[in-house]
C-alpha cells in the first residue's frame, strides 16, 4: 500500500462529474489497484475513489505540477471513468507491504452462538439436553439436535437474524427428520438474536418454537475464571 499526504485537486469525469478543490488530503493506492482520496473528516468514507480494474499514470500538468490520471472502463455504458489528481505539494509519502489479510472475524456470528447454545441448551427450553452439534442430514447439517425433558427429539436452527429463509430451512430439516422412525416426532426451535415478525408468524404457524438469544447474557454464563483449565 502506498500512502501520500498531499495538497491536491481532484476531478472525476464519467457517469457524472465531481470536483474537489485544492486542499491537503490522504491519497491511498492499494495493491489491488484501487485509488482512494480521504480527508481528515467525513467518517471512514473516501471523498472520491476508483475501484479496480483501473490504470494509474503519473505525469506533469502544463504548469509542471505532478498529475495522476486514473482510468477505469465503465461497464454500464462502455465509457472511460477518469480521476485526475493534480498535486501541488507532497508532504509525506510511504509504502508498506501489508501481506495477505486473513479477513474479518466477527464476534457473535452463528458459529459462536451455536457453540454457546450447545454448552447451555437449557436456555432454549427447560430440560433440553444436547445430543449432537451439526447433526447430519441428506440436505445439510442441523445446527443442534437435542432432547427435551420427555426424551423427544428437538432440532434447533440458529441464526443471528431470524428471517423467513431460516424458517424454511428448518422446515425442510423437520420434514426429513420426521421420516426417521428412530427420531420422530421431531419438533423445531428457531433461535436467533432477533426474529422478524413475518418469520415468527410463519414459524408459529408451522408449530416451530421461536427463541430470542441474548448473546451477551449467554456468553456471561461461560465464566473462564471457573474453569480448571
BELLINRA-V867780 format. One record per residue. N is the residue number from 1. D_FIRST is the distance of its C-alpha to the first C-alpha in Angstrom with 2 decimals. Layout:
n: (N;N)
d_first: (D_FIRST;D_FIRST)
//
This chain:
n: (1;2;3;4;5;6;7;8;9;10;11;12;13;14;15;16;17;18;19;20;21;22;23;24;25;26;27;28;29;30;31;32;33;34;35;36;37;38;39;40;41;42;43;44;45;46;47;48;49;50;51;52;53;54;55;56;57;58;59;60;61;62;63;64;65;66;67;68;69;70;71;72;73;74;75;76;77;78;79;80;81;82;83;84;85;86;87;88;89;90;91;92;93;94;95;96;97;98;99;100;101;102;103;104;105;106;107;108;109;110;111;112;113;114;115;116;117;118;119;120;121;122;123;124;125;126;127;128;129;130;131;132;133;134;135;136;137;138;139;140;141;142;143;144;145;146;147;148;149;150;151;152;153;154;155;156;157;158;159;160;161;162;163;164;165;166;167;168;169;170;171;172;173;174;175;176;177;178;179;180;181;182;183;184;185;186;187;188;189;190;191;192;193;194;195;196;197;198;199;200;201;202;203;204;205;206;207;208;209;210;211;212;213;214;215;216;217;218;219;220;221;222;223;224;225;226;227;228;229)
d_first: (0.00;3.80;6.56;10.04;13.29;15.91;19.39;19.26;21.28;20.06;22.40;22.20;24.91;25.73;27.51;27.93;27.06;25.21;24.89;23.05;24.95;23.68;22.08;19.31;16.22;12.51;10.48;7.23;5.83;4.69;5.72;9.08;9.61;10.06;10.17;11.31;13.57;14.49;17.54;18.83;21.15;21.79;20.59;17.34;17.56;15.78;18.41;17.44;14.96;14.98;14.64;14.25;15.97;15.56;15.40;14.07;16.50;16.66;20.24;22.81;24.97;28.75;28.82;26.26;23.26;19.73;19.24;16.46;17.94;16.18;18.76;19.35;22.69;24.35;26.07;28.76;30.44;28.95;27.76;24.59;22.42;21.06;18.74;19.54;17.79;20.18;18.85;21.69;20.05;16.72;17.12;13.98;10.80;8.37;5.51;5.14;6.08;6.96;9.63;11.89;12.55;16.37;16.74;18.66;22.01;24.47;27.49;30.75;30.07;33.06;32.75;33.09;35.92;37.60;37.46;38.90;41.59;42.51;43.23;45.11;46.66;49.57;47.37;47.64;51.41;54.18;55.06;52.08;51.05;48.30;49.30;45.93;42.30;40.91;44.48;44.41;45.97;46.10;43.68;41.17;41.29;42.79;40.70;43.74;47.30;49.69;53.41;55.12;58.06;60.46;58.67;57.42;54.04;51.22;47.96;45.03;42.04;39.15;36.59;34.38;35.82;39.18;39.58;42.15;40.14;40.32;44.07;44.52;42.68;44.94;47.96;47.29;47.01;50.27;52.11;51.22;51.89;55.24;56.45;56.45;59.86;58.60;56.11;57.79;58.06;54.35;53.21;49.68;47.60;44.56;42.37;39.41;37.98;39.11;41.35;41.79;45.44;45.78;44.56;47.01;49.89;49.20;48.89;52.10;53.92;53.17;54.28;50.83;50.34;47.34;45.82;43.31;41.13;40.20;37.09;37.11;40.83;40.57;37.86;40.16;42.86;40.92;41.27;39.58;42.09;44.92;43.63;45.28;42.10)
//
